[in-house]
């Protein structure tokens, strides 16, 4: 911790703010359990199952990037740099899904 960080921690009641790792871990675990059951529940309609699974994957990616990679607490430009590959993957996946039939 640098000298500047010591003063920043003292200005907030003497304690540095830490992300709620266990809460995020619980969310990631719950989302993973939901992912396991989605194919069984939506077996008849694969398009809905795939849409739900992709949405959950994006949600999980967001949680991991923001909290475990600490992008929530960094500059916005770092978040944009980290989000660029995800955006490109989303565009590619959308194009592939349109061709899938």
BELWO-V678931 format. One record per residue. N is the residue number from 0. RES is the residue in three letters. PHI is phi as a letter, one per 40 degrees, with the letter a starting at -180 (none if undefined). NEAR is the number of other C-alpha atoms within 12 Angstrom. D_LAST is the distance of its C-alpha to the last C-alpha in Angstrom with 1 decimal. Layout:
# BELWO-V678931
n=N res=RES phi=PHI near=NEAR d_last=D_LAST
n=N res=RES phi=PHI near=NEAR d_last=D_LAST
This chain:
# BELWO-V678931
n=0 res=UNK phi=none near=9 d_last=54.9
n=1 res=UNK phi=c near=8 d_last=56.6
n=2 res=UNK phi=c near=9 d_last=59.6
n=3 res=UNK phi=c near=10 d_last=57.5
n=4 res=UNK phi=c near=15 d_last=55.1
n=5 res=UNK phi=c near=15 d_last=58.2
n=6 res=UNK phi=c near=15 d_last=59.3
n=7 res=UNK phi=c near=16 d_last=55.9
n=8 res=UNK phi=c near=17 d_last=55.8
n=9 res=UNK phi=c near=14 d_last=59.3
n=10 res=UNK phi=c near=13 d_last=58.5
n=11 res=UNK phi=b near=12 d_last=55.9
n=12 res=UNK phi=g near=11 d_last=58.3
n=13 res=UNK phi=g near=12 d_last=58.7
n=14 res=UNK phi=b near=13 d_last=55.2
n=15 res=UNK phi=c near=15 d_last=52.2
n=16 res=UNK phi=c near=16 d_last=49.0
n=17 res=UNK phi=b near=14 d_last=46.4
n=18 res=UNK phi=c near=19 d_last=42.8
n=19 res=UNK phi=c near=16 d_last=42.1
n=20 res=UNK phi=d near=18 d_last=40.5
n=21 res=UNK phi=c near=13 d_last=40.7
n=22 res=UNK phi=c near=15 d_last=39.2
n=23 res=UNK phi=c near=22 d_last=36.2
n=24 res=UNK phi=d near=18 d_last=36.0
n=25 res=UNK phi=c near=15 d_last=35.9
n=26 res=UNK phi=c near=22 d_last=33.1
n=27 res=UNK phi=c near=25 d_last=31.0
n=28 res=UNK phi=c near=17 d_last=31.9
n=29 res=UNK phi=c near=17 d_last=31.0
n=30 res=UNK phi=c near=25 d_last=27.6
n=31 res=UNK phi=c near=19 d_last=26.9
n=32 res=UNK phi=c near=15 d_last=27.9
n=33 res=UNK phi=c near=22 d_last=25.6
n=34 res=UNK phi=d near=25 d_last=22.7
n=35 res=UNK phi=c near=17 d_last=23.6
n=36 res=UNK phi=c near=16 d_last=23.5
n=37 res=UNK phi=d near=25 d_last=20.4
n=38 res=UNK phi=c near=20 d_last=18.0
n=39 res=UNK phi=c near=15 d_last=20.6
n=40 res=UNK phi=c near=16 d_last=21.1
n=41 res=UNK phi=b near=19 d_last=17.6
n=42 res=UNK phi=c near=13 d_last=16.4
n=43 res=UNK phi=c near=12 d_last=15.2
n=44 res=UNK phi=b near=14 d_last=13.2
n=45 res=UNK phi=c near=18 d_last=11.2
n=46 res=UNK phi=c near=18 d_last=10.4
n=47 res=UNK phi=c near=17 d_last=14.2
n=48 res=UNK phi=c near=22 d_last=15.0
n=49 res=UNK phi=c near=24 d_last=13.2
n=50 res=UNK phi=c near=20 d_last=14.9
n=51 res=UNK phi=c near=23 d_last=18.2
n=52 res=UNK phi=c near=24 d_last=18.0
n=53 res=UNK phi=c near=23 d_last=17.5
n=54 res=UNK phi=c near=19 d_last=20.3
n=55 res=UNK phi=c near=25 d_last=22.6
n=56 res=UNK phi=c near=21 d_last=22.1
n=57 res=UNK phi=c near=21 d_last=23.1
n=58 res=UNK phi=c near=22 d_last=26.0
n=59 res=UNK phi=c near=26 d_last=27.1
n=60 res=UNK phi=c near=26 d_last=27.0
n=61 res=UNK phi=c near=25 d_last=29.1
n=62 res=UNK phi=c near=27 d_last=31.7
n=63 res=UNK phi=c near=25 d_last=32.0
n=64 res=UNK phi=c near=24 d_last=32.4
n=65 res=UNK phi=c near=26 d_last=34.9
n=66 res=UNK phi=b near=25 d_last=37.0
n=67 res=UNK phi=c near=22 d_last=36.9
n=68 res=UNK phi=c near=18 d_last=36.7
n=69 res=UNK phi=g near=22 d_last=39.2
n=70 res=UNK phi=c near=23 d_last=37.5
n=71 res=UNK phi=c near=21 d_last=38.5
n=72 res=UNK phi=b near=17 d_last=42.1
n=73 res=UNK phi=b near=16 d_last=41.7
n=74 res=UNK phi=c near=13 d_last=41.6
n=75 res=UNK phi=d near=14 d_last=38.7
n=76 res=UNK phi=c near=13 d_last=38.2
n=77 res=UNK phi=c near=17 d_last=37.4
n=78 res=UNK phi=c near=23 d_last=34.7
n=79 res=UNK phi=c near=17 d_last=33.1
n=80 res=UNK phi=c near=16 d_last=33.3
n=81 res=UNK phi=c near=23 d_last=31.7
n=82 res=UNK phi=c near=21 d_last=28.9
n=83 res=UNK phi=d near=14 d_last=28.0
n=84 res=UNK phi=c near=14 d_last=25.9
n=85 res=UNK phi=c near=21 d_last=24.1
n=86 res=UNK phi=c near=18 d_last=23.3
n=87 res=UNK phi=c near=14 d_last=22.1
n=88 res=UNK phi=c near=16 d_last=19.9
n=89 res=UNK phi=c near=18 d_last=18.5
n=90 res=UNK phi=c near=14 d_last=17.9
n=91 res=UNK phi=c near=14 d_last=16.2
n=92 res=UNK phi=c near=17 d_last=13.9
n=93 res=UNK phi=c near=16 d_last=13.1
n=94 res=UNK phi=c near=12 d_last=12.3
n=95 res=UNK phi=c near=12 d_last=10.0
n=96 res=UNK phi=c near=17 d_last=8.2
n=97 res=UNK phi=c near=11 d_last=7.9
n=98 res=UNK phi=c near=9 d_last=6.4
n=99 res=UNK phi=c near=11 d_last=3.8
n=100 res=UNK phi=a near=7 d_last=0.0
